Structure formats: C-alpha cells, structure tokens
Amino acid sequence: MLENTEALDNRHPDQRISADVGKFTTLATMLWLDGFQAVLDLYFYSTLLRTLSPKLSSLAVVAAFGGTLITSWLGRDLPALYSAERVSDGIFTYLLTRMRENAESILFYGGQKQEVQLAEKSLAKRSETEWNRLAAKDVVQLVQDQYRQVLGLGPALVMVQAGAGTPDAALLNQANEAFDAVVRALLLFADNCSDFSRLTAVAQELFEYHQEQAEQEEAESNIQIKAADEHDSSWLQVKGLTLAFDDRILLKDLSFEAPMQGGLLISGPSGRGKTTLLRALAGLWHKGVGEIKREMKQGTVLFLPQRPYMSLGTLRQQLLYPNDKIEVENWHLHEVLVRVGLEDVLRRINSDLNVVRRWDEQLSVGEQQRLSVARLLVQRPTFALVDEVTSANDPAHEPWKHFYQILSTHP
C-alpha cells in the first residue's frame, strides 16, 4: 500500500515545489559566493605560494585533485540518497495532510488504525532514508577531515627538504597560510560535496516538474479550443471530441451543438466522462483530440462544478466570486439566498452578508451547491455549464426540487 502512495506522490508536486525553489535559490547563491571567494583566494595566494616554493605549489594542486577524486567517489550516492529522503518526506507530509482533511470520514469508517499504520510505515521509511543519507555524509566528512590533517604536514616537510634544515618560523607560517588557502580554494567541490548533492537533487526534481508541465503544454494542441463567431447559430460546438484517462477511452468522436436559446442536457451512467467533458470544455483537460468552439468573452460563461469552491471571505464575496467588482444591492442577495433555500444561513449570521467564516466548514455540501447556484443567479452570465449541482441535495426540498425552473424563470 505504501508503494501505491509513492506513485501518487509524484502526481502532487505542490507539496514541495515551493520549498524546492527556495532551497535551490539558497544553495545556488551560497555556492556561487563560496566559488567567488575561492577564485579570489586562489588568485592572491597561488602567486605567493609559487614564490615561496614551486614544489609546494605543485603539491597543493596534486593534493586538491586527489582529495576531489576521493570525495567524489565516496559521495557518489549522496544525490540519490537526498532524492530518496525528499521523496519519503513528501509522502509522509502528504499522508498527514490527507488524514487531517479526511479525519471525519476516517473516524466514521473506523479506519484510524489502518491510517496510523500507514503513517508509521511512511515515518519509518523517512527515518531510514534520512539515516542512510546522514551516514554517507558523515563518512565523507570523516575522510575529508583526516585528509586535511595529513595535508597540514605538507608545508613543513617540503620547506624542510628545500632548505636542508630548520626553516624560518615566519616563512613557514606564511607558507602554511598560503598552502591552506590554495588547497581550500581548489577543494571547493570536495568541501561542499553535501551541498552540491542537495543542489543536484533539488534541481533534478524541479527539472522533472518542468518536464511534466512541458508535456502537458504539448498535449494542449490535441484539443483545439476556439472562440465562437458572432454569426454562429450555437454558442457551443463540439466536433469529433475523444477524451481519454490513462489508457481508457471515456468519450469517442463526440459531436454536438448547444443552442442560443433553451438548454442542452447531457446524461449517462456514472464514470462515463460527463465531468471530464466539462473539464475539457473549460480547457482543463488535455488528454484527447477534437475541436471545441464556444463563447469566450469574459463574464459570459460561468462553470458550476459538482464540487463547489468556497473562497476565503464574507458571504457577499462568496456570491460574487470570482467577479467581486459587480455592484449588487444587499436586498437582492437576500432574495436570491432565500430562493435557493438558504434562509437558514441568513438567520445564522443575522442577515449580515459581511460576516467572514470558513464557509467550506460552516456549510454542508448541499448548502455549498445551493450557494454556487446563487452565484449563477446573482451574476447572471449569458450561458452556464453545470455539472450535477443537485447531487448532494434532498429532492424533496421544495425550493430545490424545481432547480431548473428557478434558473429559467429568474429575471
């Protein structure tokens, strides 16, 4: 079951993409500044070191090259370990978020034990990947420290051999400082192996996001969406539309026209692609081929999905969403709310439309659907595309029973 969650994690980059950009920028800036400082140190100290001892200068280059090779070999798995840790962390965060959002449903089913077991497995996987990464990092760091200590003996040995005796203390200190600065500058990659590995992992993940987005943009050309002409007899025309989900064909070679007056009803069994068709008409679904020609002017078409969206703000803002610049009197908003059966909501807020609430928590799904229809009645677009917005309401509820009559008779 955890493996299936890993597959889902790759489809939810929003869990980490914001943090990825911040980490990439921070690491890239830090490493660039370190590289700039290393170039300056190398420029000034390499000349001094060649003046003091050409042999010591050659030793610094060879030692830095050897240290870089050793570090690269020991830390060759660090980028993959960082990526594995990031993936496991993303899965764990996703599971906790999902449990929080669906806590009530989980408790109704009595599935908390299974969810906790799944979270514990994910936490164990996260701890394992973090431990593996820290262990590899510590091995690299240990070897680096020991290697630098051995290199610290180089200036004294070379200076003693070159002078055939005890070198001058001031000259030896100067040689030690120059040698250490040159080696530190040349060992830029080795000393920052961990940061380079993190940068590689983050960059690879961001590149994968970019590739997925590019693939989606390429797929947009398969379904052509055009604006309807003024002389067209229909505001919505679909020709030869085929929609797919993974390897399954939902709709095949669908063609129809929606008249300027009246309405058009599309019905069918659940799971046959009605909601997917609505997404395609809105330009949100790209897996398929065909041509869609519809009204594209701003404010002329309003989409009502089956699952309403409640924005943050007042009840008035809910009714005007997303066209919050519309000027509407409060009495008219009250009238619309009553007409769709939300008079109880008005009583709960003492008819104050400027009350701010978490409306997705305050209102039931059925009330949210009725509120979305109220948006339609308030904003009065020329055309509307509606996806089963009565599914969560009681058919016996009288104001709601004649939903389509309400729409057709609304002035």
DASULCOR-V330368 format. One line per field, one symbol per residue. psi: psi as a letter, one per 20 degrees, with the letter a starting at -180 (. if undefined). burial: + if it has 16 or more other C-alpha atoms within 10 Angstrom, else -. A space follows every 10 residues. Layout:
# DASULCOR-V330368
psi: ???
burial: ???
This chain:
# DASULCOR-V330368
psi: hhhhhhhhhi jmiihihghg gggggggggg hggghghhgg ghgghhgghh ggohhhghhg ggghgghggg ghghkhiggh hgghggghhg gggggggggg hkgghghgik jhghgggghh ghhggghghg ggghghghgg hghgghghhg hhiggggghg hhilaprpgg hghggggggh ggghghkggg hkgghhgggg gghgghhggg ggghhhhhih ihoppqpqqh jqiqippppl ppqqocjpog qplpprqpqh qbrpporrqq jjjghhgggg hijipinaqa pporpiqpih pppnrhoqpo rpbrhghghi pjmiipopqh hhggggghhj kkhhghhhjk joijpprnhi hhqrgghhgh hhhhgghghl rhqqopnljj hjqohioghi hlghhgghip .
burial: -----+--+- --+-++---+ --++--++-- +---+--+-- ++--++-+++ -++--++-++ +-++--++-+ ++-++--++- ++++++++++ +++++---+- -----+---- ----+--++- -++-++--++ -+++-++--+ +--+---+-- +--+++-++- ------+--- -+-+++-+++ ++++++++++ +-++++++++ +++-++--+- ---------+ -++++--+-- ---+++++-+ ++++-----+ +-----++-- ---------- --++++++++ ++--++++++ ++++++---- ++++++++++ ---+++++++ +--------- --++-+++++ ++--+----- +-+-----+- ----++++++ ++++++++++ --+--++-++ -++------+ --+--+---- -
